[in-house]
């Protein structure tokens, strides 16, 4: 084999094994929903590992640990569907807590690069081994990104708990949520640092007080994989029923 042909074959092999650029619904935040979605025809395997620490204002409530795992399907250039399940663990037990059908509709298609991007999320959360009722979720998300890569996101949501969905009795439960984040690229298309805030406000039928958090995140994209790690710190001195810490690790790979 000639040296030229050998060089060409080695070059083709190198290109074949290099990781392809990530084309995924990357999230620079651990709590704020964002407006990026998975491309049409792709499947992303996504996993969350997260913890909700004790709250001083709720004596006897243990720390909780969750695993969220599921595929995310790119249905179109505007829409993705996640079908995850969650496992909940405490010191006493580990059990399947819930599964979801989570639809996210981006109002502008992928490739539409306007600075402002809106997204609508609707989800059905079916509970299993928990006292919480099954519920319907909705979020309206708006992102804005400057030419320099600074990204701002606002996420307003509501959760409607419906005990009748599991054949239970009781009033409808209504919870309002808000989240906001700011993200800046440290290394373009690879590494981002972010700050975010998140809160839950009971509106109807939910015992307990408000929960409010602030936190910081670091997001890394490499090849067809992305990882986001962050910690939310509860404003517990002002809202004693707020857990003191909520760390979360999210990772995903595009198949």
N, C-alpha and C positions, 0 to 999 in steps of 0.2 A: 504494500500500500504506500503510495507516495506521501511525502511529508505534508503537502498541501491538503490532500484528502483527509489525512489523519487529523489535521488541525481543524478542518471544517466539521468533521464528525464530533470532535471534542467540544467545539463551540455549540453545536446543536444539543448535545447532551447536557452541557452546563445550563443552557437556557431552559431545558425541560425540567431540571430539578430546582431551579430557582423558585422561591415562593412568589405566587402571583400577587399583585396589589390587592389590598383588602377592599372588598366591595360589600359593605355590611351596614346594618343599622347600628353603627357605633354610638355609644353613649359616654360623654365625658363626665357624667354625674352618676351617683349611686341612687339618688331618689327622684330627681326631676326627670320626667319623661321628655324626650327630645323629638325632633322632627325628621331625623334620618331614618330610613327604612331599608329593608333587605330588597335587592333588585328582583325583578320579575324572574321566576323560574329557579331562584336560588333557595337553599335551605341553610339556616344558621342554627347550630346547637348552642344554647345559652344556659348558663348555670349561675345562680346566686347563692352565696353562703353569707348568712347574716345573723346578727345577735341583737336581742333587745334586753338590755340590762334591767336590774331592779329599779323601781321608783320608790323613793323614801316615803311618798305620800300614800302608798298602797302596801301596807305591811302584809307579809305572807305571800306575796306574789313572786314566784321564782323567775330567774332569768330564762329566756326562751331562745332556742336556736333553730334556724330554718335552713332547709335546702330547697331551693326553687330550681326545677330542671324542666326543660322542654325545647322542642323544635320551634323555629320561627320560619314561616313560609312566605316567600315573596309572591303574592298572588297577581300583582300587576305593578306598574310603575307608580301607582298611587297607594297601594294597599298591601299590608302584611297581616298574617294571622299567627298568633302564638298559642300553643296548646300545652301549657305546663302543668305540673303537679307540684305540691309542696309537702315536705316532711317536717314535722315539728318535734323537737326533742327538749326535754327538761331533765333534771337529775333523776326523776322517778320513771319516766317512760319516753318512748320514741314511737311515733305513729304517723300514718298518712293523714294529713290535715285537710287537704282540699285539692281540687283541680279546676282549671280555668279554660275558657275560650275567650281570647283577647284579640280584638280586631282594631287595627290602627289605620286610619285613612288620612293620607297626606293630601291636602287640597290642591297643591301643585305637584305635577309628576316629577319623578327623579330626572335630573338633568336641567330642570328649571332653576337657574342659579340666582334668582332675585334675593336680595338681603333678607326680606321678610318671608317666613315660611310658616303657615298654619297647619295644625294636625288635630284630628279628632280621634279620641280613643273611646271605645265602648267595650265592656267586658262582662262576662257572667262568671261569678266566683261561687263554686259549689263546695260547701263545707261538708266534712265527713265526721271525723272524731274531734269535735270541738263544740262548745256551747254557743258559738256565734252562728247566726242564721246565714243561709246563702244570700247573695246580694248581687245587685247590678251596679257597675261602676261606669262613670263617664268623666273624661278629661278633655279640656280644650287647651291646646298647647300652641304657643307662639314663640318662634325663635327669630333672632336678628343677628346677622354676622357681618362685620366690617371687612373691608378689603385686607386689612392687616391680620385677620383671623380671630379677632376678639368676638366672642359669642355670648349673647344674652338670651335667656330662655325664661318664659313665664308659663306656669302650669296650674290651672284652676280646675278643681274636680269635685265630684260628689259621689258618695257611696250610699246606696239605698238597701238596707237590710230587710229582707222579706221572709219572716218565719214560715209563712204558708208554703214556701217553695220546698220545705222539708216536712210538711205536714204538722208543723208546730203552731202553737197559739202564741199570741203576743202582738204588740203594736209594731208598726213599721218603724225602722230605725233609720235616721238620716244623719249623715256625717259629711261636713264640708272639709275640703282639703285645699291647701295652697302649697306651691313650691316655686322657687325662683333660683336661678343659677347664673354665674358668670364664669366663662372659661377662656383661657388664653394659651396659644401654642408656644411651648418651650422649644420644641423641634418640629418643624412643619410636617404635617401628616404622620407624625410618630408619637409625640409626647405632649400632653396637655395638663395644665394645672387648673383647678377649679375651686370655686367657693359656692356654697348653696345653702338655702334655708328651706325648711319644711314644717308644716303645721297641720293639726287636725282639730276641728272645732265641732263638737256635738251640737246638732240642731234639733233633734227630736228622738226621744225614746232610748237614748244611750246614757247609761249611768257613768259618772266620772267627769273629770274636768278636761281642760284643753291640754294638748301636747304641742310643744314648739321646740324646734331644733335649729342649730346652725352647724356647718361642717365644711371640711376640705377634702378634695379628691385629687388623685393622680391617674391619668388614663394613658395607656401605651398601646399603640397599634403596630403590629409586625406581621408582614405577609398577610395571610387570610385570617389572622387571629387578633382579637383585641381584649384588653384587660383593664378594668377600672377598679380602683381600691380607694375607699374613703371611710371617714368616721363622722357620724353626726353626734353632736354634744347637746344634751338636753338643757333647756333653760329651766332647770329644776328648782333653783332658788325662787323663781317667780311663779312656777307652775309645778307644785310638788308631785303631781301625779304623772309628770313626764319622766320617762326612763332617763337615766343619767348618760348612757352611751348607746349608740346603735351603729356598730361597724358593719360594713358590707363589702364583699368581694364579688365582682361580676366578671365572668370570662365567657368568651364566645369564639367559635370557629365556623367559618363558612365552608360548607361541603362543596 
